[in-house]
């Protein structure tokens, strides 16, 4: 969520490209006011912006009753501004493509993580500019107006999902421009499908089963980086059982306080939305957990309130060990996991599911 905007997740890619330090006359576009988000065009890749990601999380149940959370993220990171321009000679590649896949077994409290990193040549990885198609080797997402299809194959794990949006796309911030910090271009273009019917097949350890559930999709693109005083972010996606959703992000400053540009979106049952400023909601940390692997000291249970909407929620992970060590791809250690939600909405009991992402707790992001 940062340089980019929520750009957080994309920035993880920054660590990989430090080696590309040649002078270049190329300049990427910034996320600025005035651009209209348009579909299906903006589902596609945006190579004129430096950083981009397509991000899915969801909750699945097998025919046998097993319950899982999943995360699938495809990153594109542009390198044209770091490559030496040679006359009459095109660079061998201009994009770096990274991907993460994580699976949370809620009952067994087991966490599986896989990653990919490829340069954009010889069709090993890429993102189409004329249709919704993103891939990294045999991991792939493609979409149409009606649905998205996800395929993940990695050793003893395979996932094929059909995802159908149940609400229109949600534009975050100011009509899709999500400001993340003070200054021109400290933003990204950011939209989501916050409720997607999900069906498909899941295979692990040689056992294949049908699955169904609910997913959330984010797409974000921009060209900026973390502000000097920003160290990380906390991001929440919440799907309540009354068909309401909430997205919140807190950009954290060096002193631990939230940046004033932290914000969120409340999505009502009919798909209409309300932009939430930092003054509109509160996030209180109730417990913490220290990772023995990274020594990151993470929040691990929260109370979230939106007083004007009479929303009071308590959020807790299904289990704590959902930390990702991405040293083979984005080289950032972060926590991203499935959570359960309980509380009240307009004084009526409510429950739901969600995902939380936290960065900068196992060391400040160097971007």
Buried (B, 14 or more C-beta within 10 A) or exposed (E): BBBBBBBBBBBBBBBBBEEBEEEBEEEBBBBEEEEEBEEEEBBBBBBBBBBBBBBBBBBBBBEEEBBBBBBBBBBBBBBBBBBEEEEEEEBEBBBBBBBBBBBBBBEEEEBBBBBBBBBBEEEBBBBEEEEBBBBBBEBBBBBEEEBBBBBBBBEEBBBBBBBBBEBBBBBBBEBBBBBBBEEEBBBBBBBBBBBBBBBBBBBBEEEEBEBBBBBBBBBBBBBBBBBEBBBBBBBBBBBBEEBBBBBBBBBBBEEEEBBBBBBBBBBBEEBEBBBBEBEBBEBEEEEEBEBEEBEBEBBBBBBBBBEEBEBBBBBBBBBBBBBBBBEEBBBBBBBBBBBBBEBBBEEEEBBBBBBBBBBBBBBBBEB
